[in-house]
Every structure is written in C-alpha cells, then in structure tokens.
Amino acid sequence: MSTYLIIILSIIAVPLLLSFERRILFVRKWPAVFCSIFFVGIFYVSWDALASKRGDWWFNSEHILGLKLFTLPIEEILFFVVAPFSCLFVYEVIKFFHPDKHIKIKKFRVNTLLLLSLGLAFFCSMRHYTALSFFSVSVFLFIARKHFFVVLESANFWIYMMICYVPFLIFNGILTSLPVVQYNPLAIIGWRFGTIPVEDFIYNFAYLGFIALAYKFFDSKFQRS
C-alpha cells in the first residue's frame, strides 16, 4: 500500500463510519455530496492534470502505487473524492450542533478582496500555481457574491472553513514533508508555512468555498424533489 493511499484512508475513515450516525445521518446527504464532488472535481482534476503535465508539481514515485488516470496517480484522483466528502461531513456536523448566525458582510469588502485576488493573479502571472490560485479565489468570490451571498453571511460557513484548515495542515504537511508531492520552484513564489507552499492555502480556500457552494445548490435541489 502506498503512503499516499494510507493518507487518503486516514482522511475518510471517521467521516465514512460516522455517516450512519443516527442523529446526523450524513448518508442521506450523499446524493448532494457526490454531485458537488463530481462537478467541482471536473475543474480541479483538469487543473491538476494540466499543471502536472506542465511540470508545476509532480508526485514522488516512492509514495504512490504507480497507477494513473488522466495522467494523475490514482491516489490523487481519490483525494478529490475523500477530501471534500470529509469536509462536507464536518459542515453537516457544524450545522447540527451549532445554530447558524447571520454575519453582516458589506459587498464592497467582497469586491475589494475579489479585485485584490485578480490583481495578485496578474502580478504573479509568471508563477503559474500562484496566479491560478489567486484567480480561483476571485472566481469563487464572484460567484458567491452574485448567487450565494447568503453563504458568505453564514457563521457556520466560516466555522467550516476554519475547522477544515486543521486537517489540511496535518495531511498537507505530511504530503509536502515526506514529500509525496513536489513543486517546481518556478511555479510558486517560494513562501512556505513549514513545508506547505502558501499557494496551497489560497488554493484550499477557493476549493473549500466551491465545494460549499455546490453543496448548498444540490442540497436544496434534492430537498425540493
């Protein structure tokens, strides 16, 4: 068994087992969960495959099985299933135990952050991973501002984001310290938190955001059907 596969199993083990817990019954949300994973995953797996092919990052053969799909290790594809699955489980647990509160957020602040992200994406255009990470944040903010502003004003959304950064630090720290994944220094600006490139934090913010928006959309669709 590869190191990366062990990490993946560690990520999903508890959320999968507790999906049948009678109070939360996360299993009932699986249709919305897997629709969210699929549609967001299309874009992120495509990004991952193109960036890997271009040489922005690559995977250490010592820590993967060697099986590939869409030019990516099979473990990397599985990561785009187990990570959002586990994060949405956290989201549902938060919603169950913590009554949501409305947070007033002024749209000009969102607009400012959106424009700042776009500006940084342009400024770092020669650093592919850096630029695309900032650009993904700007796209997330644009869609959230236009169609899901209620999500941005949800206290539980921000609690979900903060809590999900805890396993991110743990598991991404392992992936980058072994290392399972290695980065082209020409694709990043070189700032790191421990062994984790700062771009991973930016990338993760947008990814968690897109997963939450997609889940909000599909969950409401399934509840009405």
C-alpha positions in Angstrom: 0.0 0.0 0.0 1.3 3.4 -0.9 1.9 6.2 1.6 -0.5 8.5 -0.3 -3.2 5.8 -0.1 -2.7 5.4 3.6 -3.2 9.2 4.0 -6.4 9.0 1.9 -7.8 6.2 4.0 -6.9 8.2 7.2 -8.8 11.2 5.9 -12.1 9.4 5.1 -12.2 6.7 7.8 -14.0 8.6 10.5 -16.4 10.6 8.3 -17.4 7.4 6.4 -18.0 5.4 9.5 -20.0 8.2 11.2 -22.1 8.9 8.1 -24.6 6.4 9.5 -24.7 8.0 13.0 -28.5 8.3 13.8 -28.6 11.9 14.8 -26.8 13.4 11.8 -27.4 10.6 9.2 -24.9 12.1 6.7 -25.7 9.2 4.4 -29.0 10.9 3.5 -26.9 13.8 2.1 -24.8 11.6 -0.1 -26.6 12.4 -3.4 -25.9 16.2 -2.9 -22.4 15.4 -1.6 -21.4 13.3 -4.6 -22.9 15.7 -7.1 -20.9 18.5 -5.5 -17.7 16.4 -5.6 -18.3 15.5 -9.2 -19.0 18.9 -10.7 -16.3 20.8 -8.7 -13.9 17.9 -9.3 -14.2 18.2 -13.0 -12.5 21.6 -12.9 -10.0 20.8 -10.2 -8.9 17.5 -11.6 -8.5 19.1 -15.0 -6.4 21.9 -13.4 -4.3 19.3 -11.5 -3.7 17.2 -14.7 -2.7 20.2 -16.8 -0.4 21.6 -14.1 1.2 18.2 -13.5 1.7 17.8 -17.2 3.3 21.3 -17.5 5.6 20.4 -14.6 4.2 22.8 -11.9 4.3 19.8 -9.5 4.9 16.1 -9.6 4.5 13.0 -7.4 7.2 11.0 -5.7 7.2 7.5 -7.2 8.3 6.1 -3.8 5.0 7.1 -2.2 2.4 6.1 -4.9 1.2 2.9 -6.4 2.1 3.9 -9.9 -1.5 3.5 -11.3 -2.6 6.6 -13.3 -5.9 8.1 -14.5 -6.0 11.3 -16.6 -2.1 11.3 -16.2 -2.5 11.6 -12.4 -1.8 9.0 -9.8 -5.0 7.2 -8.8 -4.4 8.4 -5.3 -4.6 12.0 -6.4 -8.0 11.3 -8.1 -9.2 9.7 -4.9 -8.1 12.7 -2.9 -10.6 14.8 -4.8 -13.3 12.5 -3.5 -12.3 11.8 0.1 -11.2 15.4 1.0 -14.5 17.1 0.0 -16.5 14.2 1.4 -14.9 14.6 4.8 -15.1 18.4 4.7 -18.8 18.3 3.9 -19.3 15.8 6.8 -17.7 18.5 9.0 -20.1 21.1 7.6 -23.1 18.9 8.4 -21.8 18.2 12.0 -21.4 22.0 12.5 -24.9 22.7 11.2 -26.3 20.0 13.6 -24.6 21.2 16.7 -24.3 24.9 16.1 -27.3 27.0 15.2 -26.3 29.3 12.4 -26.0 33.0 12.8 -26.2 35.8 10.2 -23.0 37.8 9.8 -23.4 41.2 8.1 -20.8 41.4 5.3 -20.6 44.5 3.1 -20.4 43.8 -0.6 -17.7 46.4 -1.2 -15.4 44.3 1.0 -16.0 41.2 -1.0 -15.5 43.3 -4.2 -12.2 44.6 -2.8 -10.9 41.1 -2.0 -12.1 40.0 -5.4 -10.2 42.7 -7.2 -7.1 42.2 -5.0 -7.1 38.5 -5.9 -7.3 39.4 -9.6 -4.5 41.9 -9.2 -2.3 39.4 -7.5 -3.1 36.8 -10.1 -2.0 39.2 -12.8 1.1 40.4 -10.8 2.2 36.7 -10.3 1.3 35.6 -13.8 4.7 34.1 -14.4 4.2 31.8 -11.4 1.6 29.5 -12.7 0.4 27.9 -9.5 0.4 31.3 -7.6 -1.5 33.0 -10.4 -4.2 30.3 -10.8 -4.7 30.0 -7.0 -5.4 33.8 -6.7 -7.6 33.6 -9.8 -9.6 30.7 -8.4 -10.3 32.8 -5.3 -11.5 35.7 -7.4 -13.9 33.4 -9.4 -15.2 31.9 -6.1 -15.8 35.3 -4.7 -17.6 36.5 -7.9 -19.9 33.5 -7.9 -20.6 33.7 -4.2 -21.3 37.4 -4.3 -23.6 37.1 -7.3 -25.5 33.9 -6.4 -24.7 32.7 -2.9 -24.2 35.8 -0.8 -26.3 34.1 2.0 -23.4 31.6 2.3 -20.8 34.3 2.8 -23.0 35.7 5.6 -23.4 32.4 7.3 -21.4 32.0 10.5 -21.3 28.2 10.0 -19.7 28.6 6.6 -16.7 30.4 8.2 -16.5 27.9 11.1 -16.5 25.1 8.5 -13.6 26.9 6.6 -11.6 27.3 9.8 -12.1 23.8 11.1 -11.2 22.3 7.7 -7.8 24.0 7.8 -6.8 21.9 10.8 -6.8 18.5 8.9 -5.4 20.5 5.9 -2.4 21.5 7.9 -1.9 18.0 9.2 -2.3 16.0 6.0 -0.9 18.6 3.6 2.1 18.9 6.0 2.7 15.1 5.6 2.3 15.2 1.8 4.8 18.1 1.4 7.3 17.0 4.1 7.9 13.3 3.0 7.5 14.6 0.2 4.7 12.8 -1.7 4.2 15.9 -3.9 7.0 18.2 -5.0 6.7 21.7 -6.5 8.5 23.4 -9.3 10.2 26.4 -7.8 9.4 28.4 -11.0 5.6 27.8 -10.5 5.4 29.2 -6.9 6.7 32.3 -5.1 8.6 30.2 -2.6 6.9 31.3 0.6 6.1 28.3 2.9 4.4 27.6 6.2 6.6 24.8 7.4 6.8 22.7 4.2 3.5 23.8 2.8 3.6 26.4 -0.1 1.5 29.5 0.6 -0.3 28.7 -2.7 -1.8 25.6 -1.1 -3.6 27.8 1.5 -5.0 30.0 -1.3 -6.0 27.0 -3.4 -7.7 25.3 -0.4 -9.7 28.4 0.4 -11.2 28.5 -3.1 -11.7 24.7 -3.2 -13.5 24.6 0.1 -15.6 27.5 -1.0 -16.6 26.0 -4.3 -17.5 22.7 -2.6 -19.7 24.5 -0.1 -21.5 26.5 -2.8 -22.1 23.4 -4.9 -23.4 21.5 -1.9 -25.7 24.4 -1.0 -27.1 24.3 -4.6 -27.5 20.5 -4.8 -28.8 20.0 -1.3 -31.6 22.5 -1.9 -32.4 20.7 -5.2 -32.7 17.3 -3.6 -34.7 18.7 -0.7 -37.3 20.1 -3.1 -37.5 16.9 -5.1 
